[in-house]
């Protein structure tokens, strides 16, 4: 009997668990889910699935549970994957994660090959579906003998129309901490018409472009941290434009930029007396002193916000000027901002989220000087707060890959990401059966 182990049972694991429970019934496999909180693990799983408590830092306990598995899927935060990988290598068990592949994980490639196992990282949505769909498009254009001239790719986790009942048209559908700190770990870097471009964090949310994704309407995109690393990943050497970014609804970025310019997204220091601080005092702590001017007036003056600007509605709706006590001890500005946003941006039970992905590839056909554009777009809508589009698009690629590996249909070994045909072709084919598919459009640029 084949045994599958899932470590970590957060919200993004729901679709993963449901799919693999179904496969276990069909194939007479065994599924085990493990979490530091066994009650959470039991709540996610059905009665036929074994639920265990696991302290991932307890090596003896970790080794025991991994030794008894045939394949391991880690849904833990990225900093814990290496511990899981070490135990997998010790017992010759393949591993799947949805996290970006760190240098430490990549360094396990030779050892994984020697052991005959696959350490498959970046197998979720972004990274994951973005890699697979992009490689399928790029390789198809290459095989047709055309010349690539540009590659752009954007992804957004948002809320679906009908659930976007706030002026930001946004709610948290994934890790709030990463949303608050997006872009703060370095300048954005990309190539535009053969020139390397940089956008520092303090300008990131002012340098956006408008993107229309049918039938979901218009979005604004801002640059991700480092688009240059995709030159190697996607074999884009010599391509004059390479740009990857994140999607938000129009107007989001200019309002979010207020928090960036204030310093409210900074996670590098702890503020004083945060337990007794109010929302209003938090905002005021970043502004100049005045006996006359209100906090609102000081902020709008400092940020050069006009009285009729739509930014004002967004800020006031969040309650940042309220005298609500924060109640967090020893908190950083970013942690306080996240706490405030959680009160307003959490998904309600019947809310539906929306995942949108958009690729644009420029290419030329031999003998024709005109440049052509191929766009490929994906839109997935969730069912409710638990069965989200985010959980579906993160969990299903890993679940399908695990099934294919157990069936011997994926035989790759080493440490890799899903940019190889053996992985992306069958996974994308099955994702289509679950309503996760792309719509293409071609035109002359």
ABEGO torsion letter per residue (X at the ends): XBBBBBBEABAAAAAAAAAAAAAAAAAGBBBBBBBABAAAAAAABBAABBBBBBBAABAAAAAAAAAABABBBBABBAAAAAAAAAAAAAAGBBBBBABBBBAAAAAAAAAAAAAGBBBBBGABAOBGAAAAAAAAAAAAAAAAGBBBABBBBBBBBBBBBGABABAAGBBBABBAAAAAABGAAEBBBBBBGGBBBBBBAAAAAABBBBBBBOAAEBBBBBBBABAAAAAAAAGABGBABBBBBBBBBBGAAAAAAAAAAAGAABAABBBBGAAABBAAAAAAAABBBBAABBAAAAAAAAAGBBAABAAAAAAAAAGAABABBAGBBGBBAAAAAAAAAAAAABBBAABBBBBBBBBBBBBBBBGBABBBBBBBBBBBBBABAABBAAAAAAAAAAAAAAAAAAAGABABBEBBBBABAAAAAAAAAAAAAAGBBBBBBBBBX
